[in-house]
Amino acid sequence: MKTLRIKVYGQVQGVFFRSSTKEKAESLRICGWVRNEPDGTVLIIAQGPENNLKELIRWCYNEVEYAKVAKVDTQWKEVGEEFKGFVIKYD
């Protein structure tokens, strides 16, 4: 089990990126959350098997139809809090 912080830059707000991320994460059996950030990026905290998390990173680049991803930053983290399910945060 690994935990990954993903920050997605570009035209990623207002294009169903969060809901698409939730669907993809659930299909990969990844837990965690996704939210829009004030700077226009999308932040994802994801937890699951390393291979599934790597697939989520690849997916971020070009799988959301209306998004234009400019850059994806990732940071592997130590497992701290364990998540149950995957949610969209609105805070």
C-alpha positions, 0 to 999 in steps of 0.5 A: 500500500502506497500513498501519492500526492498528485497536483495537476496543472492546466485547464483542469477545473470546470471540465469534470476532472474531479468526477472523472478522477473519482470514477478512475480511482474507483475502477483502480480500487484506489482510495483517497480524495480529489479537490480543486485548489484556489490556484486553478490546479486539482489536488489528488491524494491517492492510496492503493497498490503502487501499480494502480497509482502509477496507472492513475498518474498516466491517466491524468495526462490525457484521459479527461475529454475537456481537460488540457493538462500542462503538468503533473507533479507527484510526490510519494508519501508514507502511509499515514491516514488510511482512506475508505473509498474515494471522495470529491472534496469541496472545501 
